[in-house]
Amino acid sequence: HARAEAAAETAAAESAIAAAEAARAAAVLAREAFRARGRELALVEAHLAVDRERGEVEDAAAELVELEAMYAEEEFAERTKELVLTRGRRQLDLARRELALAEAKLAALAEIELVERERELDEDLRAAEAALVAARLAREVAARAAELAIHEAEAKLVKLARESDAEE
């Protein structure tokens, strides 16, 4: 009976170790993938957003300059002129604000979000490694407990055999 329990505990411990090793491997893979490509792709995407917004600012500024030049020569349609120029100035202002926002997001991504993500991945790996160590220790404890249980069972059998011999 003690040997069967020991075998079951050993199998459970080996299963826990296999699961912990798989979790550790997944954590290593996730961290390395992030370091190899994830960080770079996120930064490239953020830089692209900044470049796109910068282009919007340049386009809006050029369009406003063109509108101002066109309406500077016009003496008629004052209301239309002001409406068009106001719209152009507003588009330029919005484009500048969107550019500032994209630049702020890029800075936050590089300085905070990506650093935090890497820290989380490192922590996940440390936790997986700790779980693996714990599973290996649990296997050792189970093995020692099984050895002790077997030894105690054998000692009990010897004692019973001696008592049986003594009674005969």
N, C-alpha and C positions, 0 to 999 in steps of 0.2 A: 504494500500500500504506500509506503514512504517513497519507494522508488518511482511509482507512478506519479505521485504528487510532485516529486522533484523534476521529473521529465516534463510535466505540464508547466511548472513554474519556469523552467529553463526555456521551453518553447515560447512562453509568453514574453519572457525577457528578450529573447532573440528577435521576436516580432517587434517589440518596442524599439530595439536598437535599429532594426531595418527601417522603421518609420522615421526615427530620429535622423538616421543617415540620409534618407530621402529628403527630409525637410531641410537639412543642412545643405545638401547639394542644390536644392531649389533656391535657397537663400544666396548661395555663392553665385549661381547663374544669374539671378535677378540683379545682384549688385554689380557683377561684371558687365552685364548687358547695359545697365544704366551708365556705368563709367565709360564703356566703349562707344555707345551710340545714343543712348537716351538723353544725356546731358547735351550733347552736341546738337541733336535734332531740335530740342526745345529752344536752344539759343539761336539756331539758324532761323527757326520759325519766328521768334521774337524780333530778330534783326530784320527779317523780311517785312514784318508789320511796321517797323520803324521806317524802313525804306519806302514802303507803300504810302505811309502818311506824309513823309517828306515830299514825295512826288505830288501828292494832293496839295500840299502847301505851295509848291512851286507852280503847279498848274493854276491854282486859284489866284496867286499873286500875278502871274502873267496875264490871266484873263482880266483881272481888275485893271491892270495897267492899260491893256488894250481897250477896255470899255471907257476908261477915263480919257484916253487919247481920242477915241471916236466921238465921245459926247462933248469934248472940249471945243470942237469945231462946230457943233450944232448949236444953233440959237433957238430952235423950236423944241417942242416936246419936253419942257422942263420937268414935268411930273414923271414922265417915263424915264427920263435921264436919272432922276433921283432914286426912283424905284429900282432900276437896274443896277445903279452904283451901290445902293444900300445892300441889295441882295449879294452883290459881288464881295463887298466888304465883310458881310456876315459869313459867307462861304469861306473866305480867307481866314477869318477869326476862328471858325469851327475847325478848319483844317489844321491851324496852328495848335489849337487845344488838343485835338486828337493826336497830333504828333507828340506833344508833351506827355500825354497819357501813355502812348505807346512806348516812349522812352522811359517813363517811370516804371511801366510794367516790365520792360526789359531789365532795368536795374534791379527791381524786386526779384525777378526770376533768377538772375545771376547771383545776387547777394544773399537771398533769403530762401526762396522756394527750392532751388536745386540743392543748396547746401543742406536744407532740412530733409529733402528726399534721400540724399546720400546718407545722412545721419540715421534715418529710419531704416534704410537697407542694412547699414552696418549693425544697428541694434537687432534687427531681425536675424542676422547671421550670428551675432553673439548669443542670442536666445536659442537658436537652433543648435549651436555648439554646446551650450550649457545643457540642453535637453539630451543631447547625445551622451555627454559625460554622465548625466544622471541615469540614463538608461543602462549604460555600461556598469555603473556602480550598483544599480538595482540587480543586474544580472549576477554580479559578484556576491551580493548579499543573498540572493536566492540560492546560488550555488553553495555558499557556506551553510545556509539554513538547511538545505537539502542534505548536505553531508552530515550535519549534526543530527537531523531527523533520522537518517539511515543508521548512523552510529548508535543513537538512542534505541531505535527499534531492534538493532542487532544485539545490543546490550540487554535489552528486555528479553529477547529470545534466549540468550545464554542464561540469564537468571532463571527464566521459566524452565529451561532444560535442566539446570542444576537442582532446582526445587523438585522437579519431577523425578530426577534420579535419586534425590535424597529421600523422597517418599517411598520409593520402591524398595 
